[in-house]
Amino acid sequence: MADPKGFMTTPRQEWARRPVEERVRDWDEVYVPGALLPIISKQADRCMDCGVPFCHDACPLGNLIPEWNDLVSREDWRAASDRLHATNNFPEFTGRLCPAPCEAGCVLAINQPAVTIKNVECAIADRSWEEGFIPARQPERLSGRTVAVIGSGPTGLAAAQQLTRAGHTVAVYERDDRLGGLMRYGIPEFKMEKRHLERRIGQMRAEGTKFRTSTVVGRDVGAVELRDRYDAVVVATGATAWRELPVPGRALDGIHQAMEYLPLANRVCEGDLEASPLSAAGRHVVIVGGGDTGADCLGTAVREGAASVTQLDIYAQPDADRDEDTEPWPTYPKIYRLSAAHEEARDLCTAPAADADARLFAASTLRFTGDDGGRVRSLHLVEVDERRLPVPGSERTLPADLVLLALGFSGPDQEDGLIGQLGLVLAPRGTIARDDGFATNVPGVFAAGDAARGQSLIVWAIAEGRSVAAAVDRYLTGSSRLPAPVFPGDRPMRV
């Protein structure tokens, strides 16, 4: 480490966000442009270069965090870029979207604020593009083998890039009209501007990866036909089957799934629509679900001009500090966090603590009621205890012209026919069954990412993409020089 006392002399300083009143008027990323690089070398100096870097274990990608922290502290950006890209294909994505379990595992976090690992990663990625440190890497020779990757989310893109660089001819099939999966139409522009995605896809095209958009495998192209056409197939379709809320009044107009709502807002940003058909403008919005997808809906509704917005979380409000008895270091703690979207929604919340948060904790939806025209107008809820049982006398009503369900996903969508046509076996929880080498019950067909793992983090998605690429390379050639797989279940899910 460049400064052995950095962790004692330098306080933690994060990438500054733009003022709320400014950023809610646009869809640009929430951070102050150009404010990260001037502070990041000193922040990297806070890395202790500890003997056992638990940040490695906490990161599914196994990022070489102390190494590139040291290089950034010395401002050796090219070497830092090399070390970062050795384990992560898309650090500009994870540097913006990952919840940073690595920081929870930072040794400094035992009794001090952790190193800003996520910010350092993002700074390296952005500097790498600015300085041209990561040109397209075309394979030295072609193997003559072909691979189809179904799905262009982070798992599919990581697998495709690794396999292309190994010399295989790779085609990525995407059902939407643009590439990127949930990064394209599920992640709002204010969390990650899509220019980052376009830039990386451009690199992949230059390396030789082929892309087929607006193609639903199982409908536009037969799944069996695709398997016969290619030497191997990777199923990386994600977990897109959303969870429902079966309560009275669910059939009323104005109640939508989050992934019906968010893509339309993204299409407005892409220029496809002048305004979203489900816009929150002037509406009282209630979001059911306390996770990141709910927060994405929150920030989107604020920018669309909602009259009020409230997010319901069935869990009790967590403490501000880690509970050492139930969540000891270095596990990822469930603590109270205020995201950028929650900052922005403070003045629009109907909850009693509107000056502090847009969330109602320990709240469960009982039913919806509507007007004579069949449109939702109210959401009835009740407070629940730690066992999720109703607290007597706590029922209340919120105004609701637009209700968004952000309850997570149960597994891959089966309506397109892909799973049935291939005859893939499913695990008990509805995901695609596979062995420790990512192989399904169908020879030559592999499954990775949320489709097989279940709903997870972007960092796990990229790790699985890299890992399944090594498994496919080994299947096609008998050996592989790609990074060794992260086998399913070899580390606990900590977030």
Secondary structure, DSSP 8 states (H G I E B T S, - for coil): ---TTHHHHS------B--HHHHTTS-S-SB-TT-SHHHHHHHHTT----SS-HHHHHSTT---HHHHHHHHHTT-HHHHHHHHHTT-S-HHHHHHH---HHHHT-GGGGTS----HHHHHHHHHHHHHHHT-S-----SS--S-EEEEE--SHHHHHHHHHHHHTT-EEEEE-SSSSS-THHHHTS-TTTS-THHHHHHHHHHHHHT-EEE-S--BTTTB-HHHHHHHSSEEEE-----EE-----TTTTSBTEEEHHHHHHHHHHHHHTS-SS-TT--TT-EEEEE--SHHHHHHHHHHHHHT-SEEEEEESS----SS--TTTS-TTS--------HHHHHTGGG--STTTTT-SEEESEEEEEEEE-TTSBEEEEEEEEB-TTS-B-TT--EEEE-SEEEE---EEE---TTSHHHHHT--B-TTSSB---TTSB-SSTTEEE-THHHH-S--HHHHHHHHHHHHHHHHHHHHS---S-----TTSS----
